[in-house]
């Protein structure tokens, strides 16, 4: 397909397509950026790629050059004509016009043969976390997630302790994935141009998760620790056994006066496991 913003806009106008803010539609129109993303993500001809929200197919075409198969989920049926026209030269692309969050993905991928499965998407911020959560909760065996998101959202995913971006979502996601930045993406390569720059973030599924004894307790502890971010562990976790937490924290050079954002993920594992041992 032609990646010229001018030609893309002409095609959209011909189809009388209107961008929909409630779907967060910003189509990427830079072939070099797309190729760079795909090469760095290590997509090859043994990979089944699930793409969420292909839009006009810019990223789809780039993926199709390298992947064995591409399975797209597109919620906006009004983009159907332009999307199918743009990907027409690729026979390894299938499109399901359905909400990914409502789809039975495990059934949809049964017909494909592949060595690894990636999820790739250019996502608006409001839908990013629900999509990742669906992959986790539905136990879809995705080896890698590569998403282009608003920069501040991507920064939260890969934040370090003692930074303002570090939060409960950071800890939760880093339990399941090793997260790294692939590249920054300027707002100028999108149509229409958004108000912020983007970042491409890669989530690699951890082969060996941290040794958590009770995941339900672990996740509840994380959520409660960040309940009021500026308050201390003592205040946020007052409904837990503070004597147990105090000893574990002090053994690791923290205290009940520490704040949630100061603690690395392995500290939350120790705290949760200490509480779990108490309940055994």
N, C-alpha and C positions, 0 to 999 in steps of 0.2 A: 504494500500500500504506500501511498505518498504521504509523508509526514509533514508536509508544508502546512503551517497554521492557516494560511489563506485558502488552500485547496480543501482542507478539512472543513473550514467554515462554509465554503461554497457547497460542499456535499451535504452538510447539515441543513443549510438553507433550502437546498433542492428538496429535501425530505420534510421540510417544514418542522424540523426538530427544535424544541426549546429546552434549554437546560433547566433542570429541576433542583432548586435549592434543598428541598427536603430529602433528596437522594445524595446530596453533596457531590454533584457531578462536576469534575474537572478532568478533562481528557488530556493525557500527556501527548505532546506532539514533537518529540525530539528522539530520532532514531538512535543517535549516539548514546544518549542517556539510557535508553532501553537496552541496547546491546551490552552496555557496561554493567547494568544491573544483573542481566542474565548470566553473563560470563562469571561475575564475582559470586553469584549464587550457585554456580556449578550445576546448572541444568544441562542434562545430556540425553542421549537417545535411549536411556534406560529409565527415564523419569516420567511418571504421570504427574502432570501439573494440574491442580485445581485452581482456577482463577475465579475470584469473587468480584463481580462488578466490572466486566470487560468494557462496558461503555461502547465506544466506537471501534474498539478492537486494536488500538495502537500497541498496547503491551501484549495482547494476544498474538499478534503477528510475529512479534519478536520472539516470544516463547515458542511458538510453533516451529520456528526454524531449527530449534535445538532439542525440544522435548520429543518423547515418543508419542505421547498423546496429551491433549489439553481438554479438560472438562470445565466449561464455563457456566457460572450461575449468574444470571442477569435478571434483576427484579423489574426493570423498566422495559415493558414490551414495545414502547414507542421508539426504541433505538434499534429494533429488530432489523429493519431494512438496511440501514447504514452499516450495522455490525456484520450482517451476513454478506453484504457486498464487499466489505473491506477484507474479510477473511476467506473469500471464495477460492483463492488459489491453494489454500491449505486443507488437505483431506484428513488431517489428524486432529481436527478441532470439532468438538461437540458442544452445543449450547443448550442449556436447560433454562427456560424462562420461568424462574421461580425464585422465591426468597431463600437464600442459602440457609438462613436461620431456621427455616421450616422444612428443609429438605432432608430426606433420608440418604445421606451421603454414602454410608456404608453399603447400602443396596445399589446406589448409582455407580459405584466403582467396581462392582463385581465382574463386569464384562471385560475389564482391561487386564492386561498382563504387564507387570512392571517390576523393577527391582527396588525402586524407592518412590515415594510420593511426597510432593511438595505442595504447599498452598502458597499462592502468589497473588498479591492484590495491591491496588492503589485505593486506599480506604479513607473515607471521611472519619474524623476523630470519634464521632458519636457511635459508630458501629464497630470500631476496632476491637474493643474488649469483648463484646458479645460474640464476635466471630472466633476469637481465640478460645473463649470459654466453651463454645460449642465443640470445638475440636477436642478439648480436654474432657468435657463431660460426656460426649458421645463416644469417647474412646476411638476416635478416628486415627488410624495409625499413620499419622503424618510425620515424616522424618525431619522436615524443615519447613518453617514458615518464613516467607520473605514478603514484607509489607512496606509500602510507601505511605507514610503518615505525616501529619502535621509535626513539625520539628519538636515542639514542646511535649507532644505526646510520646514521640520516640525517645526523647531524653528521659522521661519518667520510667520507661520500660527498662532502661539500662543504667539507671542512676546508681551512684555509690552512696553508702551510708554517710551521714553528716552533710548531705546536700539537701537543698529545698525540694528537689525533684523526687527524692527517695520517699516512698510511701508503701502502704500495704500491698498495692498492686505490684510494685517492684519485687517485693519479697515473694509474693504468691507466684508470679511468673518465673522468677529465677529458681524456684523449687523444681519446675518442670523443664526449663530450657536454659541453655547457655546463650546469652543474648549479646550481639555485637552490631555495631554500625557498619553498613556496607559503604554508604556514601551520602553526601548532602545533595539535595536537588533544589535548584532555584525555582521560585514561583513563576519565572518567565518562560518555563517550558510547558506550561499548561494552558488549555483553552476551556473556559475563560480563565484568566489569571487570578488565582486566589490572593488573599491578603497576607499570607504567611508563606515562608519557605517550608520545604518538606525534608524528610530524612528517610532513607531506606534502612530498615532494621531486619536482621536475620535472627531467627529463633531456631537453634539446633536442639532437638530433643535429647535430653540427658539419658545416657545408657544406664547410669547408676544414680538414682535420686538419693538425696540425703536420707540417713536412717531415721525416719520419723516413725514412732511407734503407734501414734493415733492421729491420723490425718485430720479428722474432724476437730479434735482438740487443738491441733497445730494451727489450722486455718482460723478457728475462733479466736485463738490467742493473738494471732497477727492482726485480725480485724479490730479487736478490742484495744490492742496496744496503740493503734493509730486513731482511736476513736476521737480524741481531741489532741491534735498533733503537738500543740505547744505544752501540753501537760506531761507530767512525769509518768514513768512506769507505775509508781506507787498509786497515783491518782486514777490512771486508766484501768489498772488491773486490781483494784481494791476488792473485787468480788472473787479473786483467786487466792490461793494460799500464799500470802506474802512472805512467810518465813522460808518456804521452799525457794521462791523466786529470789529472795534476798541472798541466800547462800550461793546459789548458782551464779548470780550476777557478780557478787563480790569475789568469787573464785576466778572470775574471768575479767577482773579489773573494770567492772561496771557497778552500778548501784541502783537502788530503787528510785534515786533522784535522776537517773539517766532518762533521756527521752527516747521514744521509739525510733526516731530517725538515726540515732547513734548506733543501734545494734545491727550487726551483719546477720545474714540469714542463718548461719550456723549457730548463732546465739539463740535465735528463736527455736531452733531444733532442740537445743539443750534444755531450754525452759519448758517446752512442751513435753519432752521426754521425762523431765523431772516430775512434772505434775502427773503424767501418765503412770509413773512408777508408784506414786502416792495412792493412786486409785486401784492399783492391782491387789 
